[in-house]
Amino acid sequence: MKKIVIIGGGPAGLTAAYELLKHGDVEVTLLEADNTLGGISRTVRHGGNRMDIGGHRFFSKDERIMKWWSDLMPLQGKPAFDDRVLGHEKPFVKGGGDPETEDNVMLIRDRVSRIYYKKAFFDYPVTMNMNTIKNMGLLTTARAGFSYLSSCAHKLPETNLENFYINRFGKVLYSMFFEGYTEKLWGRHPREISAEWGAQRVKGLSIVAILKDMVSKVLGRKNNKNTETSLIEQFWYPKYGPGQLWEMVGSHVTDMGGRILFGKEVTELVTEGGRVTAVKCGDEVFEADEVISSMPVKDLVNGMTAPDDIRRIANGLPYRDFVTVGLLVDKLRLKNLTNKRTLGNIVPDCWIYVQDKGVKLGRIQIFNNWSPYMVKDPAGSVWIGLEYFCAEGDSFWNMSEEECVSFAVKELRKMGVIGRNAVIDSHREKVKKAYPAYFDTYEEFDKVKKYLDGFENLWCVGRNGQHRYNNMDHSMMTAIETANAIAAGRTDKSAVWNVNTEKEYHEQRKAD
Ligand SMILES: Cc1cc2nc3c(=O)[nH]c(=O)nc-3n(C[C@H](O)[C@H](O)[C@H](O)COP(=O)(O)OP(=O)(O)OC[C@H]3O[C@@H](n4cnc5c(N)ncnc54)[C@H](O)[C@@H]3O)c2cc1C
């Protein structure tokens, strides 16, 4: 039997293990550095409440992935708890699960997310409608309109992300809604970021795309498939958050005979004659016929005897790290002025972008609205996640949990989102390398890829494993392509690297 070693127990590593065991005749060992499964897509448990790192929508334009998910976790067939209480009409799936009595259920959720800027809510992505005009005032609206028209007439050379946004939204809207947030997210001004990033992330998302979307809504011709991803209005979500699905995949893997070992951080790859022969975790050696790696490319290369130039490029690959502060509060001071009814009448947003330049906070997740089952008392408390983009080792990253929570609470109070003594409980989570970034040595990445592809039995999968802004579905597809290639005895890696490169498939993520 072929010995297959998989590095990492996130969506990519777990999908690879599951698919390989389905093909059969393999011995699978999955090495996970942490003591939990799911990677960035894990569910964190704290005091009876559950947190999702970032908020993971289960949505893919690839029907194979949607089927994969719903085969494992049947879709909600009856309204969820909040929908029942409030009497919402929800899409029903024949034969689907009842979330009130069953745990293994994928909920169908409404996507609501808006921008919070200067104590007012704006649509995300920003739209020229009556609400925006009311929030901005007539003067700013007129300025925004003229600057949009002027950007249509005089296109700037698309040499950086700033010009890319200005060409599509005009200078005024760009400086209100894109400049500060992009800088918070990447720690760099949009002028220093390549326009290629914008082309990949916001393909087709412009005032024209937004207007088209509004027209199709009015004409009732809208469906998820031909809609820009940032405008998609429903998504699937496991009852207990994304980690529930990944923990379940882990159980299937062990049931099918795979080994999952925790606390095993891979530090070295042993190579010989163009092949990887073993993987090492400190002194412990795991022999391998095939190695599937979802660990960050930077760490992988550092664990190999790579040429100096390849090491230089790998070590120069940039990442953005992430801290999320979970706060359990009695109530939010944000009034629900929408016509959407929610449990406890809180604002209906799943997540809120914080555009104000005066605070470090990037986004607020409202876990009650992702799944009421993530919260111990969803009718009497609000469980939120405050997201901060930072760099591992910077002053924010190094704060003690107490300092960090108190910083976050102060910012929320300054923004008027919570009142004094609102906080009941808190928890901080740090996530290293949450975002692989496309600047610095990234433009030379092909050399690293070529070097790694030189090892015929080494497969790079997933998000950091490929240093690509892959979502769960893309990360899974890289694993599925790998499992298919191994099962068929192929060594060509192009199908694995080609995932999430086709223009049509690029998705605008809510992080941008
Ligand atoms: C804020 C945020 C929001 C997101 N929202 C969505 C969304 O709405 N929808 C969506 O589809 N995707 C979303 N994503 C993307 C999603 O999280 C990733 O695509 C997915 O988790 C990547 O899976 P992976 O297995 O490649 O990597 P990871 O999830 O990073 O898992 C890698 C695993 O490898 C382990 N590991 C690392 N190094 C080693 C080592 N040396 N030895 C052993 N183990 C190691 C890690 O501990 C980890 O468990 C979001 C990401 C972020 C940051």
The ligand as a MOL file (V3000), in Angstrom:
LIG
                    3D

  0  0  0     0  0            999 V3000
M  V30 BEGIN CTAB
M  V30 COUNTS 53 58 0 0 0
M  V30 BEGIN ATOM
M  V30 1 C -10.9590 35.9830 7.8700 0
M  V30 2 C -11.1800 34.8610 6.9080 0
M  V30 3 C -12.4530 34.6170 6.4030 0
M  V30 4 C -12.6700 33.5560 5.4970 0
M  V30 5 N -13.9360 33.3410 5.0160 0
M  V30 6 C -14.1620 32.3330 4.1320 0
M  V30 7 C -15.4640 32.1020 3.6310 0
M  V30 8 O -16.4290 32.8110 3.9580 0
M  V30 9 N -15.6520 31.0490 2.7800 0
M  V30 10 C -14.6120 30.2560 2.3790 0
M  V30 11 O -14.8450 29.3010 1.6190 0
M  V30 12 N -13.3470 30.4670 2.8260 0
M  V30 13 C -13.1000 31.4920 3.6880 0
M  V30 14 N -11.8290 31.7140 4.1570 0
M  V30 15 C -10.7360 30.8930 3.6330 0
M  V30 16 C -10.5690 29.5790 4.3860 0
M  V30 17 O -10.3250 29.8430 5.7440 0
M  V30 18 C -9.3830 28.8340 3.7840 0
M  V30 19 O -9.5400 28.7110 2.3950 0
M  V30 20 C -9.1930 27.4200 4.3130 0
M  V30 21 O -9.2000 27.3140 5.7170 0
M  V30 22 C -7.8360 26.9190 3.7890 0
M  V30 23 O -7.6970 25.5730 4.0810 0
M  V30 24 P -6.2380 24.9270 4.1620 0
M  V30 25 O -6.4210 23.5430 4.6050 0
M  V30 26 O -5.5240 25.1940 2.9060 0
M  V30 27 O -5.4560 25.7840 5.2500 0
M  V30 28 P -5.6810 26.0500 6.7880 0
M  V30 29 O -7.1040 26.2300 7.1000 0
M  V30 30 O -4.7430 27.1640 7.0930 0
M  V30 31 O -5.1590 24.7150 7.4870 0
M  V30 32 C -3.8040 24.3770 7.4790 0
M  V30 33 C -3.5240 23.4590 8.6460 0
M  V30 34 O -2.1520 23.0760 8.5910 0
M  V30 35 C -1.5970 23.1100 9.8810 0
M  V30 36 N -0.1430 23.3120 9.7520 0
M  V30 37 C 0.5100 24.4380 9.3570 0
M  V30 38 N 1.8410 24.2260 9.3830 0
M  V30 39 C 2.0250 22.9400 9.7490 0
M  V30 40 C 3.1830 22.1380 9.9440 0
M  V30 41 N 4.4000 22.6230 9.7480 0
M  V30 42 N 3.0150 20.8520 10.3420 0
M  V30 43 C 1.7660 20.3240 10.5570 0
M  V30 44 N 0.6400 21.0670 10.3940 0
M  V30 45 C 0.7710 22.3500 9.9860 0
M  V30 46 C -2.3040 24.2630 10.5570 0
M  V30 47 O -2.2560 24.1440 11.9690 0
M  V30 48 C -3.7160 24.1220 10.0020 0
M  V30 49 O -4.5160 23.3030 10.8120 0
M  V30 50 C -11.5830 32.7550 5.0730 0
M  V30 51 C -10.3050 33.0020 5.5930 0
M  V30 52 C -10.1010 34.0440 6.4960 0
M  V30 53 C -8.7280 34.2990 7.0360 0
M  V30 END ATOM
M  V30 BEGIN BOND
M  V30 1 1 1 2
M  V30 2 1 2 3
M  V30 3 2 2 52
M  V30 4 2 3 4
M  V30 5 1 4 5
M  V30 6 1 4 50
M  V30 7 2 5 6
M  V30 8 1 6 7
M  V30 9 1 6 13
M  V30 10 2 7 8
M  V30 11 1 7 9
M  V30 12 1 9 10
M  V30 13 2 10 11
M  V30 14 1 10 12
M  V30 15 2 12 13
M  V30 16 1 13 14
M  V30 17 1 14 15
M  V30 18 1 14 50
M  V30 19 1 15 16
M  V30 20 1 16 17
M  V30 21 1 16 18
M  V30 22 1 18 19
M  V30 23 1 18 20
M  V30 24 1 20 21
M  V30 25 1 20 22
M  V30 26 1 22 23
M  V30 27 1 23 24
M  V30 28 2 24 25
M  V30 29 1 24 26
M  V30 30 1 24 27
M  V30 31 1 27 28
M  V30 32 2 28 29
M  V30 33 1 28 30
M  V30 34 1 28 31
M  V30 35 1 31 32
M  V30 36 1 32 33
M  V30 37 1 33 34
M  V30 38 1 33 48
M  V30 39 1 34 35
M  V30 40 1 35 36
M  V30 41 1 35 46
M  V30 42 1 36 37
M  V30 43 1 36 45
M  V30 44 2 37 38
M  V30 45 1 38 39
M  V30 46 1 39 40
M  V30 47 2 39 45
M  V30 48 1 40 41
M  V30 49 2 40 42
M  V30 50 1 42 43
M  V30 51 2 43 44
M  V30 52 1 44 45
M  V30 53 1 46 47
M  V30 54 1 46 48
M  V30 55 1 48 49
M  V30 56 2 50 51
M  V30 57 1 51 52
M  V30 58 1 52 53
M  V30 END BOND
M  V30 END CTAB
M  END
